[in-house]
Amino acid sequence: MSARSRFVFAVLILASATAFKPSTPPRLRSAILISWDGALREHINDSLKHNQMPNLAQLIKEGRMVDIEVSGHVTDTKAGHAQMLTGYDPNLTGVFSNTRFRPIPRGTSIFERLQQFFGKKEIATIMVTGKAMGLGPGGPRVPAEAEAPSPTSDEPGDEGEKQARRAEKIRLAGEQNVAGQPFYLVKGNLTAWDGDLPRDARAVGQRTLALIDKFGPEGRFFLFVHFGDADVNGHKYGEDSREYNDALISLDAWLGRILAQLKTNGLYQLTALYITSDHGFDVATTHHGKATHSFLATNDPLVASAGEQRDITPTILQALGVDITTITPPLPGKSLRKKD
């Protein structure tokens, strides 16, 4: 029986509480980072105040919630997640916005850092997302593919489908990069990737539970989960809409299911869980041009201070036992945790 297996067995037999145990040796910990795309910090706080997010409230009770500011890039999906999942600014990642980007350099993502430090066989690295655009791993494309031709009468599909295809070609034409999407070079280094399709919370949540079942019992893991529902509803209905609020409530419900799955499998005591967002929303609007207010909620009570989005990667790396001072190029951010 491995050291981790012995520890899990001891926890199940001896522990009456089901909270994450910061006394767990870092070498035995796993971590999950969940991104609620477009979740505005102030809206989250208001929902908590009105008791609409019981699962997030319980997580915070066990750990902490701190303010996160987004800086150094446009507040959108590509740039936010590139900084969140590397700890680096756009001058290194090359991801400045949804239209100005390049593939994140090999070896600089949090997934690859964990593999470098522990070895690929010692920790599973997993990514599951609800957006193809922004978090998909698309490869190089020919610039001519981005041209938006005039519609023709023999173009297949109904008028709605034609308009959607033309809109996508126009969007591609605005991209200032043809070398590949931000996670193009990251995908191949992960233990498991599931991020090629746009999906709602139900599909992402069910896939997440299946991945926990698959990799949790095998050993250590780092799992990144992206939910796009709040962002989608915010763009369609507005940050102050019932639909946006309902999307966030749905994400809290899925957080509850994830917590239950970890506890059922005897993994919760070993797993540091972090919830954040890539950006917020401009209040009472359908856009997020200057939406720098994010958050970091966690069951890890050693998280002690507010910070910036670039601090999320070093915080998680430190929690899992990585000496972040040895990383090159040096991380511009800092860990928000007290030392174990």
KEDRENFI-727609 format. One record per residue (C-alpha): chain; residue in one letter; x, y, z. Coordinates in pm, 1 decimal, always signed. Each point is the difference from the previous one (the first is absolute). Layout:
# KEDRENFI-727609
{rec "A"; "A"; {X; Y; Z}},
...
This chain:
# KEDRENFI-727609
{rec "A"; "M"; {+0.0; +0.0; +0.0}},
{rec "A"; "S"; {+138.6; +340.5; -100.3}},
{rec "A"; "A"; {+55.9; +283.0; +250.5}},
{rec "A"; "R"; {-294.7; +185.4; -151.2}},
{rec "A"; "S"; {-224.9; -304.8; +24.2}},
{rec "A"; "R"; {+96.1; -53.8; +363.2}},
{rec "A"; "F"; {-76.1; +364.5; +75.2}},
{rec "A"; "V"; {-339.0; -17.0; -174.0}},
{rec "A"; "F"; {-85.4; -314.4; +196.3}},
{rec "A"; "A"; {+98.4; +163.6; +328.0}},
{rec "A"; "V"; {-206.9; +308.7; -77.6}},
{rec "A"; "L"; {-306.4; -206.9; -80.2}},
{rec "A"; "I"; {+30.5; -204.5; +317.9}},
{rec "A"; "L"; {+101.7; +267.4; +248.8}},
{rec "A"; "A"; {-144.3; +329.8; -121.5}},
{rec "A"; "S"; {-355.1; +93.6; +84.8}},
{rec "A"; "A"; {+20.5; +334.3; -186.0}},
{rec "A"; "T"; {-7.0; +21.9; -375.7}},
{rec "A"; "A"; {+187.7; +328.3; -41.5}},
{rec "A"; "F"; {+325.9; +40.8; -188.5}},
{rec "A"; "K"; {+288.0; -61.0; +239.8}},
{rec "A"; "P"; {+283.8; +252.2; -37.8}},
{rec "A"; "S"; {+208.5; -234.0; +215.3}},
{rec "A"; "T"; {+6.9; -243.3; -293.3}},
{rec "A"; "P"; {+361.0; -15.2; -122.8}},
{rec "A"; "P"; {+28.5; +197.6; -325.7}},
{rec "A"; "R"; {+138.5; -305.1; -180.9}},
{rec "A"; "L"; {-335.3; -174.0; +51.3}},
{rec "A"; "R"; {-230.5; +286.6; -97.7}},
{rec "A"; "S"; {-198.3; +42.2; -319.5}},
{rec "A"; "A"; {-162.9; +320.9; -120.6}},
{rec "A"; "I"; {-295.8; +113.0; -206.9}},
{rec "A"; "L"; {-27.5; +346.5; -153.7}},
{rec "A"; "I"; {-345.4; +97.0; -125.8}},
{rec "A"; "S"; {-56.8; +304.0; -218.7}},
{rec "A"; "W"; {-345.8; +158.0; -3.9}},
{rec "A"; "D"; {+45.4; +195.4; -321.3}},
{rec "A"; "G"; {-125.7; +358.6; +33.4}},
{rec "A"; "A"; {-95.2; -23.2; +368.8}},
{rec "A"; "L"; {+7.9; +352.1; +145.2}},
{rec "A"; "R"; {+134.3; +17.2; +354.5}},
{rec "A"; "E"; {-265.9; +243.7; +119.9}},
{rec "A"; "H"; {-275.9; -218.8; -142.6}},
{rec "A"; "I"; {+145.7; -304.4; +174.8}},
{rec "A"; "N"; {+13.3; +190.9; +328.7}},
{rec "A"; "D"; {-361.3; +109.9; -42.6}},
{rec "A"; "S"; {-112.9; -356.5; -73.1}},
{rec "A"; "L"; {+181.5; -123.4; +309.7}},
{rec "A"; "K"; {-165.4; +273.7; +205.3}},
{rec "A"; "H"; {-340.6; -122.5; -116.8}},
{rec "A"; "N"; {+84.1; -365.9; +75.4}},
{rec "A"; "Q"; {-20.0; -101.1; -365.8}},
{rec "A"; "M"; {+333.9; -184.7; -2.8}},
{rec "A"; "P"; {+3.4; -244.3; +292.7}},
{rec "A"; "N"; {+280.4; -215.7; -138.7}},
{rec "A"; "L"; {+233.7; +290.0; -65.3}},
{rec "A"; "A"; {-85.6; +135.9; +345.3}},
{rec "A"; "Q"; {+96.7; -332.5; +159.4}},
{rec "A"; "L"; {+326.0; -8.3; -193.6}},
{rec "A"; "I"; {+84.8; +351.2; +119.6}},
{rec "A"; "K"; {-91.6; -93.5; +357.8}},
{rec "A"; "E"; {+259.5; -275.9; -12.0}},
{rec "A"; "G"; {+258.8; +220.3; -167.3}},
{rec "A"; "R"; {-7.5; +353.3; -132.2}},
{rec "A"; "M"; {-115.3; +229.8; -278.5}},
{rec "A"; "V"; {+226.7; +285.3; -110.2}},
{rec "A"; "D"; {-22.3; +271.9; -262.7}},
{rec "A"; "I"; {+187.0; -50.8; -327.5}},
{rec "A"; "E"; {+79.2; +284.7; -239.3}},
{rec "A"; "V"; {+58.5; -55.2; -370.8}},
{rec "A"; "S"; {+279.8; +207.4; -149.9}},
{rec "A"; "G"; {+243.7; -2.6; -287.7}},
{rec "A"; "H"; {-241.2; -113.5; -268.9}},
{rec "A"; "V"; {-346.2; +45.8; -149.8}},
{rec "A"; "T"; {-276.6; -141.9; +219.0}},
{rec "A"; "D"; {-109.9; -284.9; -224.0}},
{rec "A"; "T"; {+8.9; -379.1; -14.4}},
{rec "A"; "K"; {+326.6; -69.1; -180.2}},
{rec "A"; "A"; {+215.0; +250.4; +186.5}},
{rec "A"; "G"; {-155.8; -74.1; +338.5}},
{rec "A"; "H"; {+49.0; -373.3; -16.6}},
{rec "A"; "A"; {+348.8; +27.5; -146.0}},
{rec "A"; "Q"; {+110.9; +207.3; +300.2}},
{rec "A"; "M"; {-199.7; -210.7; +246.9}},
{rec "A"; "L"; {+150.5; -327.9; -121.7}},
{rec "A"; "T"; {+361.3; +111.8; -42.6}},
{rec "A"; "G"; {+59.1; +281.0; +248.5}},
{rec "A"; "Y"; {+160.8; +201.6; -278.5}},
{rec "A"; "D"; {-97.1; +324.9; -168.5}},
{rec "A"; "P"; {-65.2; +38.3; -374.0}},
{rec "A"; "N"; {+358.4; +107.7; -72.6}},
{rec "A"; "L"; {+95.0; -366.0; +60.6}},
{rec "A"; "T"; {-316.7; -191.9; -89.1}},
{rec "A"; "G"; {-75.7; +210.9; -306.9}},
{rec "A"; "V"; {-370.7; -2.5; +92.8}},
{rec "A"; "F"; {-113.6; +363.4; +23.1}},
{rec "A"; "S"; {-366.7; -41.2; -93.1}},
{rec "A"; "N"; {-250.9; -215.4; -187.4}},
{rec "A"; "T"; {+131.1; +137.3; -329.6}},
{rec "A"; "R"; {+367.4; +57.8; +78.8}},
{rec "A"; "F"; {+167.9; -321.9; +109.0}},
{rec "A"; "R"; {+231.7; -286.2; -82.2}},
{rec "A"; "P"; {+43.7; -348.0; +149.2}},
{rec "A"; "I"; {+123.6; +7.9; +358.6}},
{rec "A"; "P"; {+367.8; -107.4; -5.1}},
{rec "A"; "R"; {+69.4; -363.8; +81.3}},
{rec "A"; "G"; {+75.1; -78.1; +360.3}},
{rec "A"; "T"; {-145.4; +316.6; +154.5}},
{rec "A"; "S"; {-350.1; -113.1; +99.7}},
{rec "A"; "I"; {-84.9; -112.6; +352.4}},
{rec "A"; "F"; {-66.0; -348.9; -136.8}},
{rec "A"; "E"; {+350.2; -29.4; -142.3}},
{rec "A"; "R"; {+162.7; +154.6; +308.1}},
{rec "A"; "L"; {-155.0; -273.2; +214.0}},
{rec "A"; "Q"; {+122.0; -267.2; -239.9}},
{rec "A"; "Q"; {+349.7; +151.4; -0.7}},
{rec "A"; "F"; {+16.3; +3.7; +379.1}},
{rec "A"; "F"; {-160.5; -336.4; +82.2}},
{rec "A"; "G"; {+22.3; -199.6; -322.5}},
{rec "A"; "K"; {-279.8; -82.3; -242.0}},
{rec "A"; "K"; {-66.9; -337.0; +162.7}},
{rec "A"; "E"; {-36.0; +152.1; +346.6}},
{rec "A"; "I"; {-274.3; +253.6; -63.5}},
{rec "A"; "A"; {-285.7; +0.0; -250.6}},
{rec "A"; "T"; {-66.5; +333.2; -171.4}},
{rec "A"; "I"; {-353.5; +45.7; -132.7}},
{rec "A"; "M"; {-191.7; +278.6; -175.2}},
{rec "A"; "V"; {-372.1; +7.0; -77.0}},
{rec "A"; "T"; {-170.5; +308.8; -140.6}},
{rec "A"; "G"; {-333.2; +133.9; -118.8}},
{rec "A"; "K"; {+128.8; +223.2; -280.0}},
{rec "A"; "A"; {+168.0; -98.6; -323.0}},
{rec "A"; "M"; {+79.3; +359.8; -92.4}},
{rec "A"; "G"; {+253.1; +144.0; +241.5}},
{rec "A"; "L"; {+90.7; -327.0; +169.8}},
{rec "A"; "G"; {+6.7; -239.6; -292.7}},
{rec "A"; "P"; {+332.3; -138.1; -130.1}},
{rec "A"; "G"; {-38.7; +97.8; -364.8}},
{rec "A"; "G"; {+317.3; -21.7; -205.4}},
{rec "A"; "P"; {+147.5; +221.6; -269.5}},
{rec "A"; "R"; {-234.2; +121.3; -269.8}},
{rec "A"; "V"; {+52.1; +148.0; -342.1}},
{rec "A"; "P"; {-78.4; +375.2; -4.0}},
{rec "A"; "A"; {-220.0; -41.9; -305.8}},
{rec "A"; "E"; {-235.9; -208.5; +212.6}},
{rec "A"; "A"; {-83.6; +312.9; +197.2}},
{rec "A"; "E"; {-132.4; +192.2; -299.6}},
{rec "A"; "A"; {-369.2; +77.4; +13.6}},
{rec "A"; "P"; {-136.9; -53.3; -352.2}},
{rec "A"; "S"; {-321.3; +154.8; -115.0}},
{rec "A"; "P"; {-297.7; -233.5; +39.2}},
{rec "A"; "T"; {-107.7; -194.7; -302.9}},
{rec "A"; "S"; {-338.8; -136.4; -83.1}},
{rec "A"; "D"; {+130.5; -357.2; -12.7}},
{rec "A"; "E"; {+168.3; +14.8; +342.8}},
{rec "A"; "P"; {-138.1; -298.8; +199.8}},
{rec "A"; "G"; {-220.5; +39.0; +306.3}},
{rec "A"; "D"; {-277.2; +234.1; +101.9}},
{rec "A"; "E"; {+52.4; +374.1; +37.5}},
{rec "A"; "G"; {+76.9; -28.6; +371.4}},
{rec "A"; "E"; {+272.7; -257.6; -62.9}},
{rec "A"; "K"; {+146.7; +212.1; -278.6}},
{rec "A"; "Q"; {+12.2; +304.1; +224.3}},
{rec "A"; "A"; {+170.2; -200.6; +276.2}},
{rec "A"; "R"; {+266.3; -132.1; -237.2}},
{rec "A"; "R"; {+68.0; +345.7; -138.5}},
{rec "A"; "A"; {+21.4; +145.9; +351.6}},
{rec "A"; "E"; {+255.7; -263.6; +97.1}},
{rec "A"; "K"; {+209.4; +73.9; -309.2}},
{rec "A"; "I"; {-8.9; +369.9; +81.9}},
{rec "A"; "R"; {+109.8; -76.8; +355.4}},
{rec "A"; "L"; {+288.2; -210.5; -127.4}},
{rec "A"; "A"; {+97.8; +276.9; -238.7}},
{rec "A"; "G"; {+43.2; +229.0; +301.4}},
{rec "A"; "E"; {+245.5; -232.7; +170.9}},
{rec "A"; "Q"; {+356.2; +122.3; -19.9}},
{rec "A"; "N"; {+147.8; -348.6; +24.8}},
{rec "A"; "V"; {-7.7; -308.3; -220.9}},
{rec "A"; "A"; {+245.9; -221.6; +191.4}},
{rec "A"; "G"; {-263.7; -162.4; +220.2}},
{rec "A"; "Q"; {-224.1; +60.1; +298.4}},
{rec "A"; "P"; {+150.5; +71.2; +345.8}},
{rec "A"; "F"; {-17.0; -362.0; +122.7}},
{rec "A"; "Y"; {+111.6; -157.9; -327.1}},
{rec "A"; "L"; {+342.8; -99.3; +137.4}},
{rec "A"; "V"; {-129.8; -83.8; +348.3}},
{rec "A"; "K"; {-258.7; -259.9; -98.3}},
{rec "A"; "G"; {+243.8; -270.9; -103.5}},
{rec "A"; "N"; {+179.7; +6.5; +335.1}},
{rec "A"; "L"; {-309.4; -58.7; +214.2}},
{rec "A"; "T"; {-106.7; -334.0; +140.9}},
{rec "A"; "A"; {-356.3; +69.4; -114.0}},
{rec "A"; "W"; {-159.3; +278.0; -204.1}},
{rec "A"; "D"; {-367.2; +58.1; -62.8}},
{rec "A"; "G"; {-41.6; +349.0; -140.3}},
{rec "A"; "D"; {-93.7; -7.8; -365.6}},
{rec "A"; "L"; {-373.4; +74.6; +24.5}},
{rec "A"; "P"; {-224.7; +277.5; +133.6}},
{rec "A"; "R"; {-200.4; -156.7; +284.1}},
{rec "A"; "D"; {-231.0; +105.9; +279.5}},
{rec "A"; "A"; {+50.2; -56.5; +372.6}},
{rec "A"; "R"; {-177.2; -335.0; -3.4}},
{rec "A"; "A"; {+234.3; -146.1; -262.5}},
{rec "A"; "V"; {+314.6; +147.0; +157.5}},
{rec "A"; "G"; {-110.6; -105.0; +348.3}},
{rec "A"; "Q"; {-75.2; -358.2; -97.9}},
{rec "A"; "R"; {+333.6; -28.7; -177.8}},
{rec "A"; "T"; {+175.3; +139.1; +306.9}},
{rec "A"; "L"; {-158.2; -260.8; +227.2}},
{rec "A"; "A"; {+107.6; -275.4; -239.2}},
{rec "A"; "L"; {+358.6; +128.9; -4.7}},
{rec "A"; "I"; {+13.1; +12.5; +380.6}},
{rec "A"; "D"; {-121.7; -359.9; +9.1}},
{rec "A"; "K"; {+264.5; -102.0; -252.8}},
{rec "A"; "F"; {+308.4; +180.3; +127.0}},
{rec "A"; "G"; {-69.8; +64.5; +368.0}},
{rec "A"; "P"; {+50.7; -357.6; +122.9}},
{rec "A"; "E"; {+318.9; -38.6; -207.5}},
{rec "A"; "G"; {+206.2; +263.7; +178.9}},
{rec "A"; "R"; {+71.1; +371.0; -7.1}},
{rec "A"; "F"; {-168.8; +223.2; -254.2}},
{rec "A"; "F"; {-44.8; +361.2; -103.2}},
{rec "A"; "L"; {-334.0; +62.9; -168.4}},
{rec "A"; "F"; {-101.4; +325.2; -168.8}},
{rec "A"; "V"; {-372.8; +41.1; -68.9}},
{rec "A"; "H"; {-152.6; +282.9; -201.8}},
{rec "A"; "F"; {-369.1; +91.8; +10.2}},
{rec "A"; "G"; {-109.1; +254.4; -262.0}},
{rec "A"; "D"; {-367.4; +44.8; +90.8}},
{rec "A"; "A"; {+16.4; +327.8; +192.2}},
{rec "A"; "D"; {+199.6; +165.9; -277.2}},
{rec "A"; "V"; {-240.8; -122.6; -268.1}},
{rec "A"; "N"; {-304.3; +125.3; +189.8}},
{rec "A"; "G"; {+169.5; +325.4; +93.4}},
{rec "A"; "H"; {+66.1; +78.9; -366.0}},
{rec "A"; "K"; {-352.2; -95.0; -99.2}},
{rec "A"; "Y"; {-206.5; +145.4; +284.8}},
{rec "A"; "G"; {+228.9; +225.0; +206.2}},
{rec "A"; "E"; {+181.9; -23.0; +333.0}},
{rec "A"; "D"; {-307.6; +123.8; +185.8}},
{rec "A"; "S"; {-232.9; -257.3; -157.2}},
{rec "A"; "R"; {-178.7; -292.9; +159.7}},
{rec "A"; "E"; {+162.5; -229.2; -256.2}},
{rec "A"; "Y"; {+352.5; +102.6; +101.3}},
{rec "A"; "N"; {-83.8; -51.3; +366.9}},
{rec "A"; "D"; {-165.4; -335.7; -70.0}},
{rec "A"; "A"; {+312.1; -113.7; -185.9}},
{rec "A"; "L"; {+214.1; +74.5; +305.3}},
{rec "A"; "I"; {-244.7; -183.3; +225.8}},
{rec "A"; "S"; {+24.4; -298.5; -234.2}},
{rec "A"; "L"; {+379.8; +9.7; +25.8}},
{rec "A"; "D"; {-27.9; -6.3; +378.2}},
{rec "A"; "A"; {-219.8; -309.3; -27.9}},
{rec "A"; "W"; {+265.5; -170.5; -212.8}},
{rec "A"; "L"; {+262.6; +100.2; +254.1}},
{rec "A"; "G"; {-210.3; -186.3; +255.3}},
{rec "A"; "R"; {-2.4; -312.0; -217.0}},
{rec "A"; "I"; {+376.5; +18.2; -46.2}},
{rec "A"; "L"; {+51.1; +34.5; +375.6}},
{rec "A"; "A"; {-229.1; -297.1; +62.1}},
{rec "A"; "Q"; {+190.6; -210.9; -251.7}},
{rec "A"; "L"; {+332.9; +79.5; +163.4}},
{rec "A"; "K"; {-139.1; -85.9; +343.4}},
{rec "A"; "T"; {-156.1; -324.9; -121.9}},
{rec "A"; "N"; {+335.3; -105.7; -144.9}},
{rec "A"; "G"; {+189.6; +95.6; +315.3}},
{rec "A"; "L"; {+191.9; +269.3; -190.6}},
{rec "A"; "Y"; {-127.4; +322.6; +146.1}},
{rec "A"; "Q"; {+237.3; +3.4; +296.3}},
{rec "A"; "L"; {+288.9; -23.9; -247.3}},
{rec "A"; "T"; {-124.0; +246.3; -260.4}},
{rec "A"; "A"; {+46.0; +377.2; +3.1}},
{rec "A"; "L"; {-285.2; +154.5; -196.3}},
{rec "A"; "Y"; {+12.8; +348.3; -152.4}},
{rec "A"; "I"; {-277.9; +196.0; -173.6}},
{rec "A"; "T"; {+73.6; +311.4; -207.0}},
{rec "A"; "S"; {-96.5; +184.2; -320.2}},
{rec "A"; "D"; {+192.3; +118.3; -302.2}},
{rec "A"; "H"; {-165.5; +343.2; +24.9}},
{rec "A"; "G"; {-314.3; +160.1; +137.6}},
{rec "A"; "F"; {-268.5; +195.2; -185.3}},
{rec "A"; "D"; {-53.7; +370.1; -38.8}},
{rec "A"; "V"; {-288.8; +63.1; +239.1}},
{rec "A"; "A"; {-348.3; -7.7; -157.2}},
{rec "A"; "T"; {+137.3; -49.6; -351.6}},
{rec "A"; "T"; {+46.5; -283.0; -248.9}},
{rec "A"; "H"; {+376.8; +44.6; -33.5}},
{rec "A"; "H"; {+319.5; -15.7; +206.4}},
{rec "A"; "G"; {+237.3; +252.0; -152.3}},
{rec "A"; "K"; {+132.5; +121.1; +336.1}},
{rec "A"; "A"; {-110.7; -281.5; +226.7}},
{rec "A"; "T"; {+302.6; -45.9; +226.1}},
{rec "A"; "H"; {-179.7; -124.7; +313.4}},
{rec "A"; "S"; {+48.6; -372.1; +56.0}},
{rec "A"; "F"; {+32.4; -213.4; +314.5}},
{rec "A"; "L"; {+161.8; -313.3; +137.4}},
{rec "A"; "A"; {-211.4; -222.4; +224.1}},
{rec "A"; "T"; {+156.5; -308.7; +153.3}},
{rec "A"; "N"; {-17.9; -266.8; +268.7}},
{rec "A"; "D"; {+370.0; +65.5; +66.8}},
{rec "A"; "P"; {+14.8; +203.7; +324.4}},
{rec "A"; "L"; {+363.2; +91.8; -62.2}},
{rec "A"; "V"; {-102.8; +239.9; -277.0}},
{rec "A"; "A"; {+47.8; +325.5; +187.7}},
{rec "A"; "S"; {+7.1; +302.2; -229.6}},
{rec "A"; "A"; {-163.8; +160.7; -299.1}},
{rec "A"; "G"; {+198.2; +15.6; -321.3}},
{rec "A"; "E"; {-1.3; +2.0; -378.2}},
{rec "A"; "Q"; {-86.1; -255.6; -264.1}},
{rec "A"; "R"; {+368.7; -71.4; -60.0}},
{rec "A"; "D"; {+20.4; -119.8; +363.8}},
{rec "A"; "I"; {-235.7; -295.9; -50.5}},
{rec "A"; "T"; {+253.1; -233.8; -161.4}},
{rec "A"; "P"; {+273.2; +55.5; +262.7}},
{rec "A"; "T"; {-260.2; -42.4; +276.6}},
{rec "A"; "I"; {-106.4; -341.9; -128.7}},
{rec "A"; "L"; {+353.4; -110.6; -80.9}},
{rec "A"; "Q"; {+111.2; +81.6; +352.9}},
{rec "A"; "A"; {-301.6; -180.0; +147.3}},
{rec "A"; "L"; {+104.0; -314.2; -188.1}},
{rec "A"; "G"; {+358.4; +19.8; +121.9}},
{rec "A"; "V"; {+180.9; +170.0; -288.2}},
{rec "A"; "D"; {+288.8; +232.4; +89.7}},
{rec "A"; "I"; {-111.4; +295.5; -211.2}},
{rec "A"; "T"; {+331.9; +180.2; +50.5}},
{rec "A"; "T"; {+167.3; -254.7; -230.5}},
{rec "A"; "I"; {-227.1; +65.9; -298.1}},
{rec "A"; "T"; {+147.0; +166.6; -308.4}},
{rec "A"; "P"; {-84.2; +243.6; -135.8}},
{rec "A"; "P"; {-88.9; +128.5; +348.6}},
{rec "A"; "L"; {-371.4; +34.4; +65.8}},
{rec "A"; "P"; {-99.4; +368.2; +25.4}},
{rec "A"; "G"; {-268.9; -81.9; +256.8}},
{rec "A"; "K"; {+14.5; -137.1; +353.4}},
{rec "A"; "S"; {-171.9; -266.6; +204.7}},
{rec "A"; "L"; {-297.1; +123.7; +200.4}},
{rec "A"; "R"; {+46.2; -278.7; +255.7}},
{rec "A"; "K"; {+179.1; -1.5; +329.7}},
{rec "A"; "K"; {+278.4; -255.1; -6.2}},
{rec "A"; "D"; {-89.5; -347.0; +128.9}},
